[in-house]
């Protein structure tokens, strides 16, 4: 499946509604501290947690350098109990 959205730090977004260019440095720091990024599809009103299928693998591996940017993500999407997740396989920049 392909989704288009903003690469965000889900903790800052959910708890403090922080996103966008002004939040880029914080999102990068949170990612480096171990926070898995999310893809916010603002059109659909959905937040996809970025996950991996194998433990010990960095879920952010394809997203470094794209923090707070709009990207198109191709990957495997999961929906469970009202939550959305994606295993990213390919990232394309652009708004």
Steps between C-alpha positions, in 0.01 A plus 500: 500500500610859445431786741598866485561702812731683736776316688435589863599416854173346627566584866536875444212499252258309722590662833576858388371530140852583377584448133647681201829667415530674840491157667757332272797519740295359789361218284854404396615500865204284603574256218865477607380432855308196373155632407359335188368755253147512369348601167218751542255483209325831560256452209369172642539606863712194576828448681705195399758379752816389320589147605729215398419133469820389676598605851826688535456673163481881476148588378629846404772367267332630183384827659820661632542838335125529432390612847195730470509475118212388280582160349337218308551165669455161338476211739293245685209656692330353806173607665411362843273623779474848349876534455696527174858391436732472201818309429671740261665353194553806280496874570462780245536868601267769380186687589 
